[in-house]
Amino acid sequence: MNLILMGAPGAGKGTQSAKIAEKWNIPAVSTGDMLRAAVKEGTELGKAAKSFMDAGQLVPDEVVIGIIKDYLSSDKCTNGFILDGFPRSIPQAEALDAMGVKIDAALSLEVADEKIVERMSGRRICSSCGASYHVVYNPPKQADVCNVCASALYTRADDAAETVLNRLSTYHAITEPLKDYYAAKGILICVDGQEDVEDTTACVMKALSKFEA
Ligand code: AMP
């Protein structure tokens, strides 16, 4: 299954993509995670991306298209893949089409803006393995410590309230039109992402069950 996972920032893409990856045994690639790793390492890519990310804006299309092209041409993706956070604009979707990759479904997690703001302010990320938590909805067993690898949790700089509002308006203006793009291809699936993690996962798995062998 070649899957695109869409949704506003904080809609739960990272959480659901990890669950789908586990169940289907296919890799999940997050352009956000790749860009954050590049920023941390101080690479040229990271330097090019940092100011956009800090401001809650999209990194230029050609930068992310290059990353995804490299990734999809690697051996890891032969049995399928989940793209978490790519494409995020019509030119990115067109570039993906031009790579000749067949996409089976574009799954959009639907969450109201008010809920997004509430979620992002409580989000905590593992500094080592990238696992995602929420202080109320998905707390770690021990405060500020990762359940998976026991490293410290942190709050992403771009989860600050003002940046969240910028990211939401970018989402509505530039990313949301992709729903029409994939609906026109007949592969858009919208899933309610408002409820708790388990309920959303159940809806996601039900929606994807038609792709099971
Ligand atoms: P995410 O972790 O998916 O919320 O992404 C964090 C940030 O990385 C975004 O706010 C953008 O600045 C950048 N980013 C991630 N994916 C993309 C993409 N496909 N196109 C442009 N910028 C991206």
Boltz pocket constraint, residues with backbone or C-beta under 6 A from the ligand:
constraints:
  - pocket:
      binder: B
      contacts: [[A, 9], [A, 10], [A, 30], [A, 31], [A, 32], [A, 33], [A, 35], [A, 49], [A, 52], [A, 53], [A, 54], [A, 56], [A, 57], [A, 58], [A, 59], [A, 60], [A, 61], [A, 64], [A, 84], [A, 85], [A, 86], [A, 87], [A, 88], [A, 92], [A, 158], [A, 167]]
      max_distance: 6.0
